Amino acid sequence: MYLAMTMDGKTLASNVSSQLETCSYLLVVDTKDLSVKAIENKSDLSEENLAQKVIACDCEGIITGAFNSAAFNVLADAYITRYAGAGYSGLEALELMKQRKLELIKT
């Protein structure tokens, strides 16, 4: 399964960003082998554009911080599971997700 993560850096050792729009990188992680594709968040990408990238990369979920209602609707309409992971490193967030200890973003 592919999982998107909004990160402050381009590796899983980096922290999950507190806000979708201000992340430095969108990581697409293959959860089978933890291989990572890093997509730099350039200043011209809105939250909705980032949400569309998550869908285009065939991700089933996203670990992120806060985001606006338009991005929420784009992700929810595509049945992307949303996890709150701000404050954790990428590796910590993935482990917590596996243990079902990451909070789901429902609204």
Summary of the structure (lengths in Angstrom):
residues: 107
radius of gyration: 11.9
end to end distance: 23.7
largest distance: 35.4
contacts: 349
relative contact order: 0.24
helix: 26%
strand: 31%
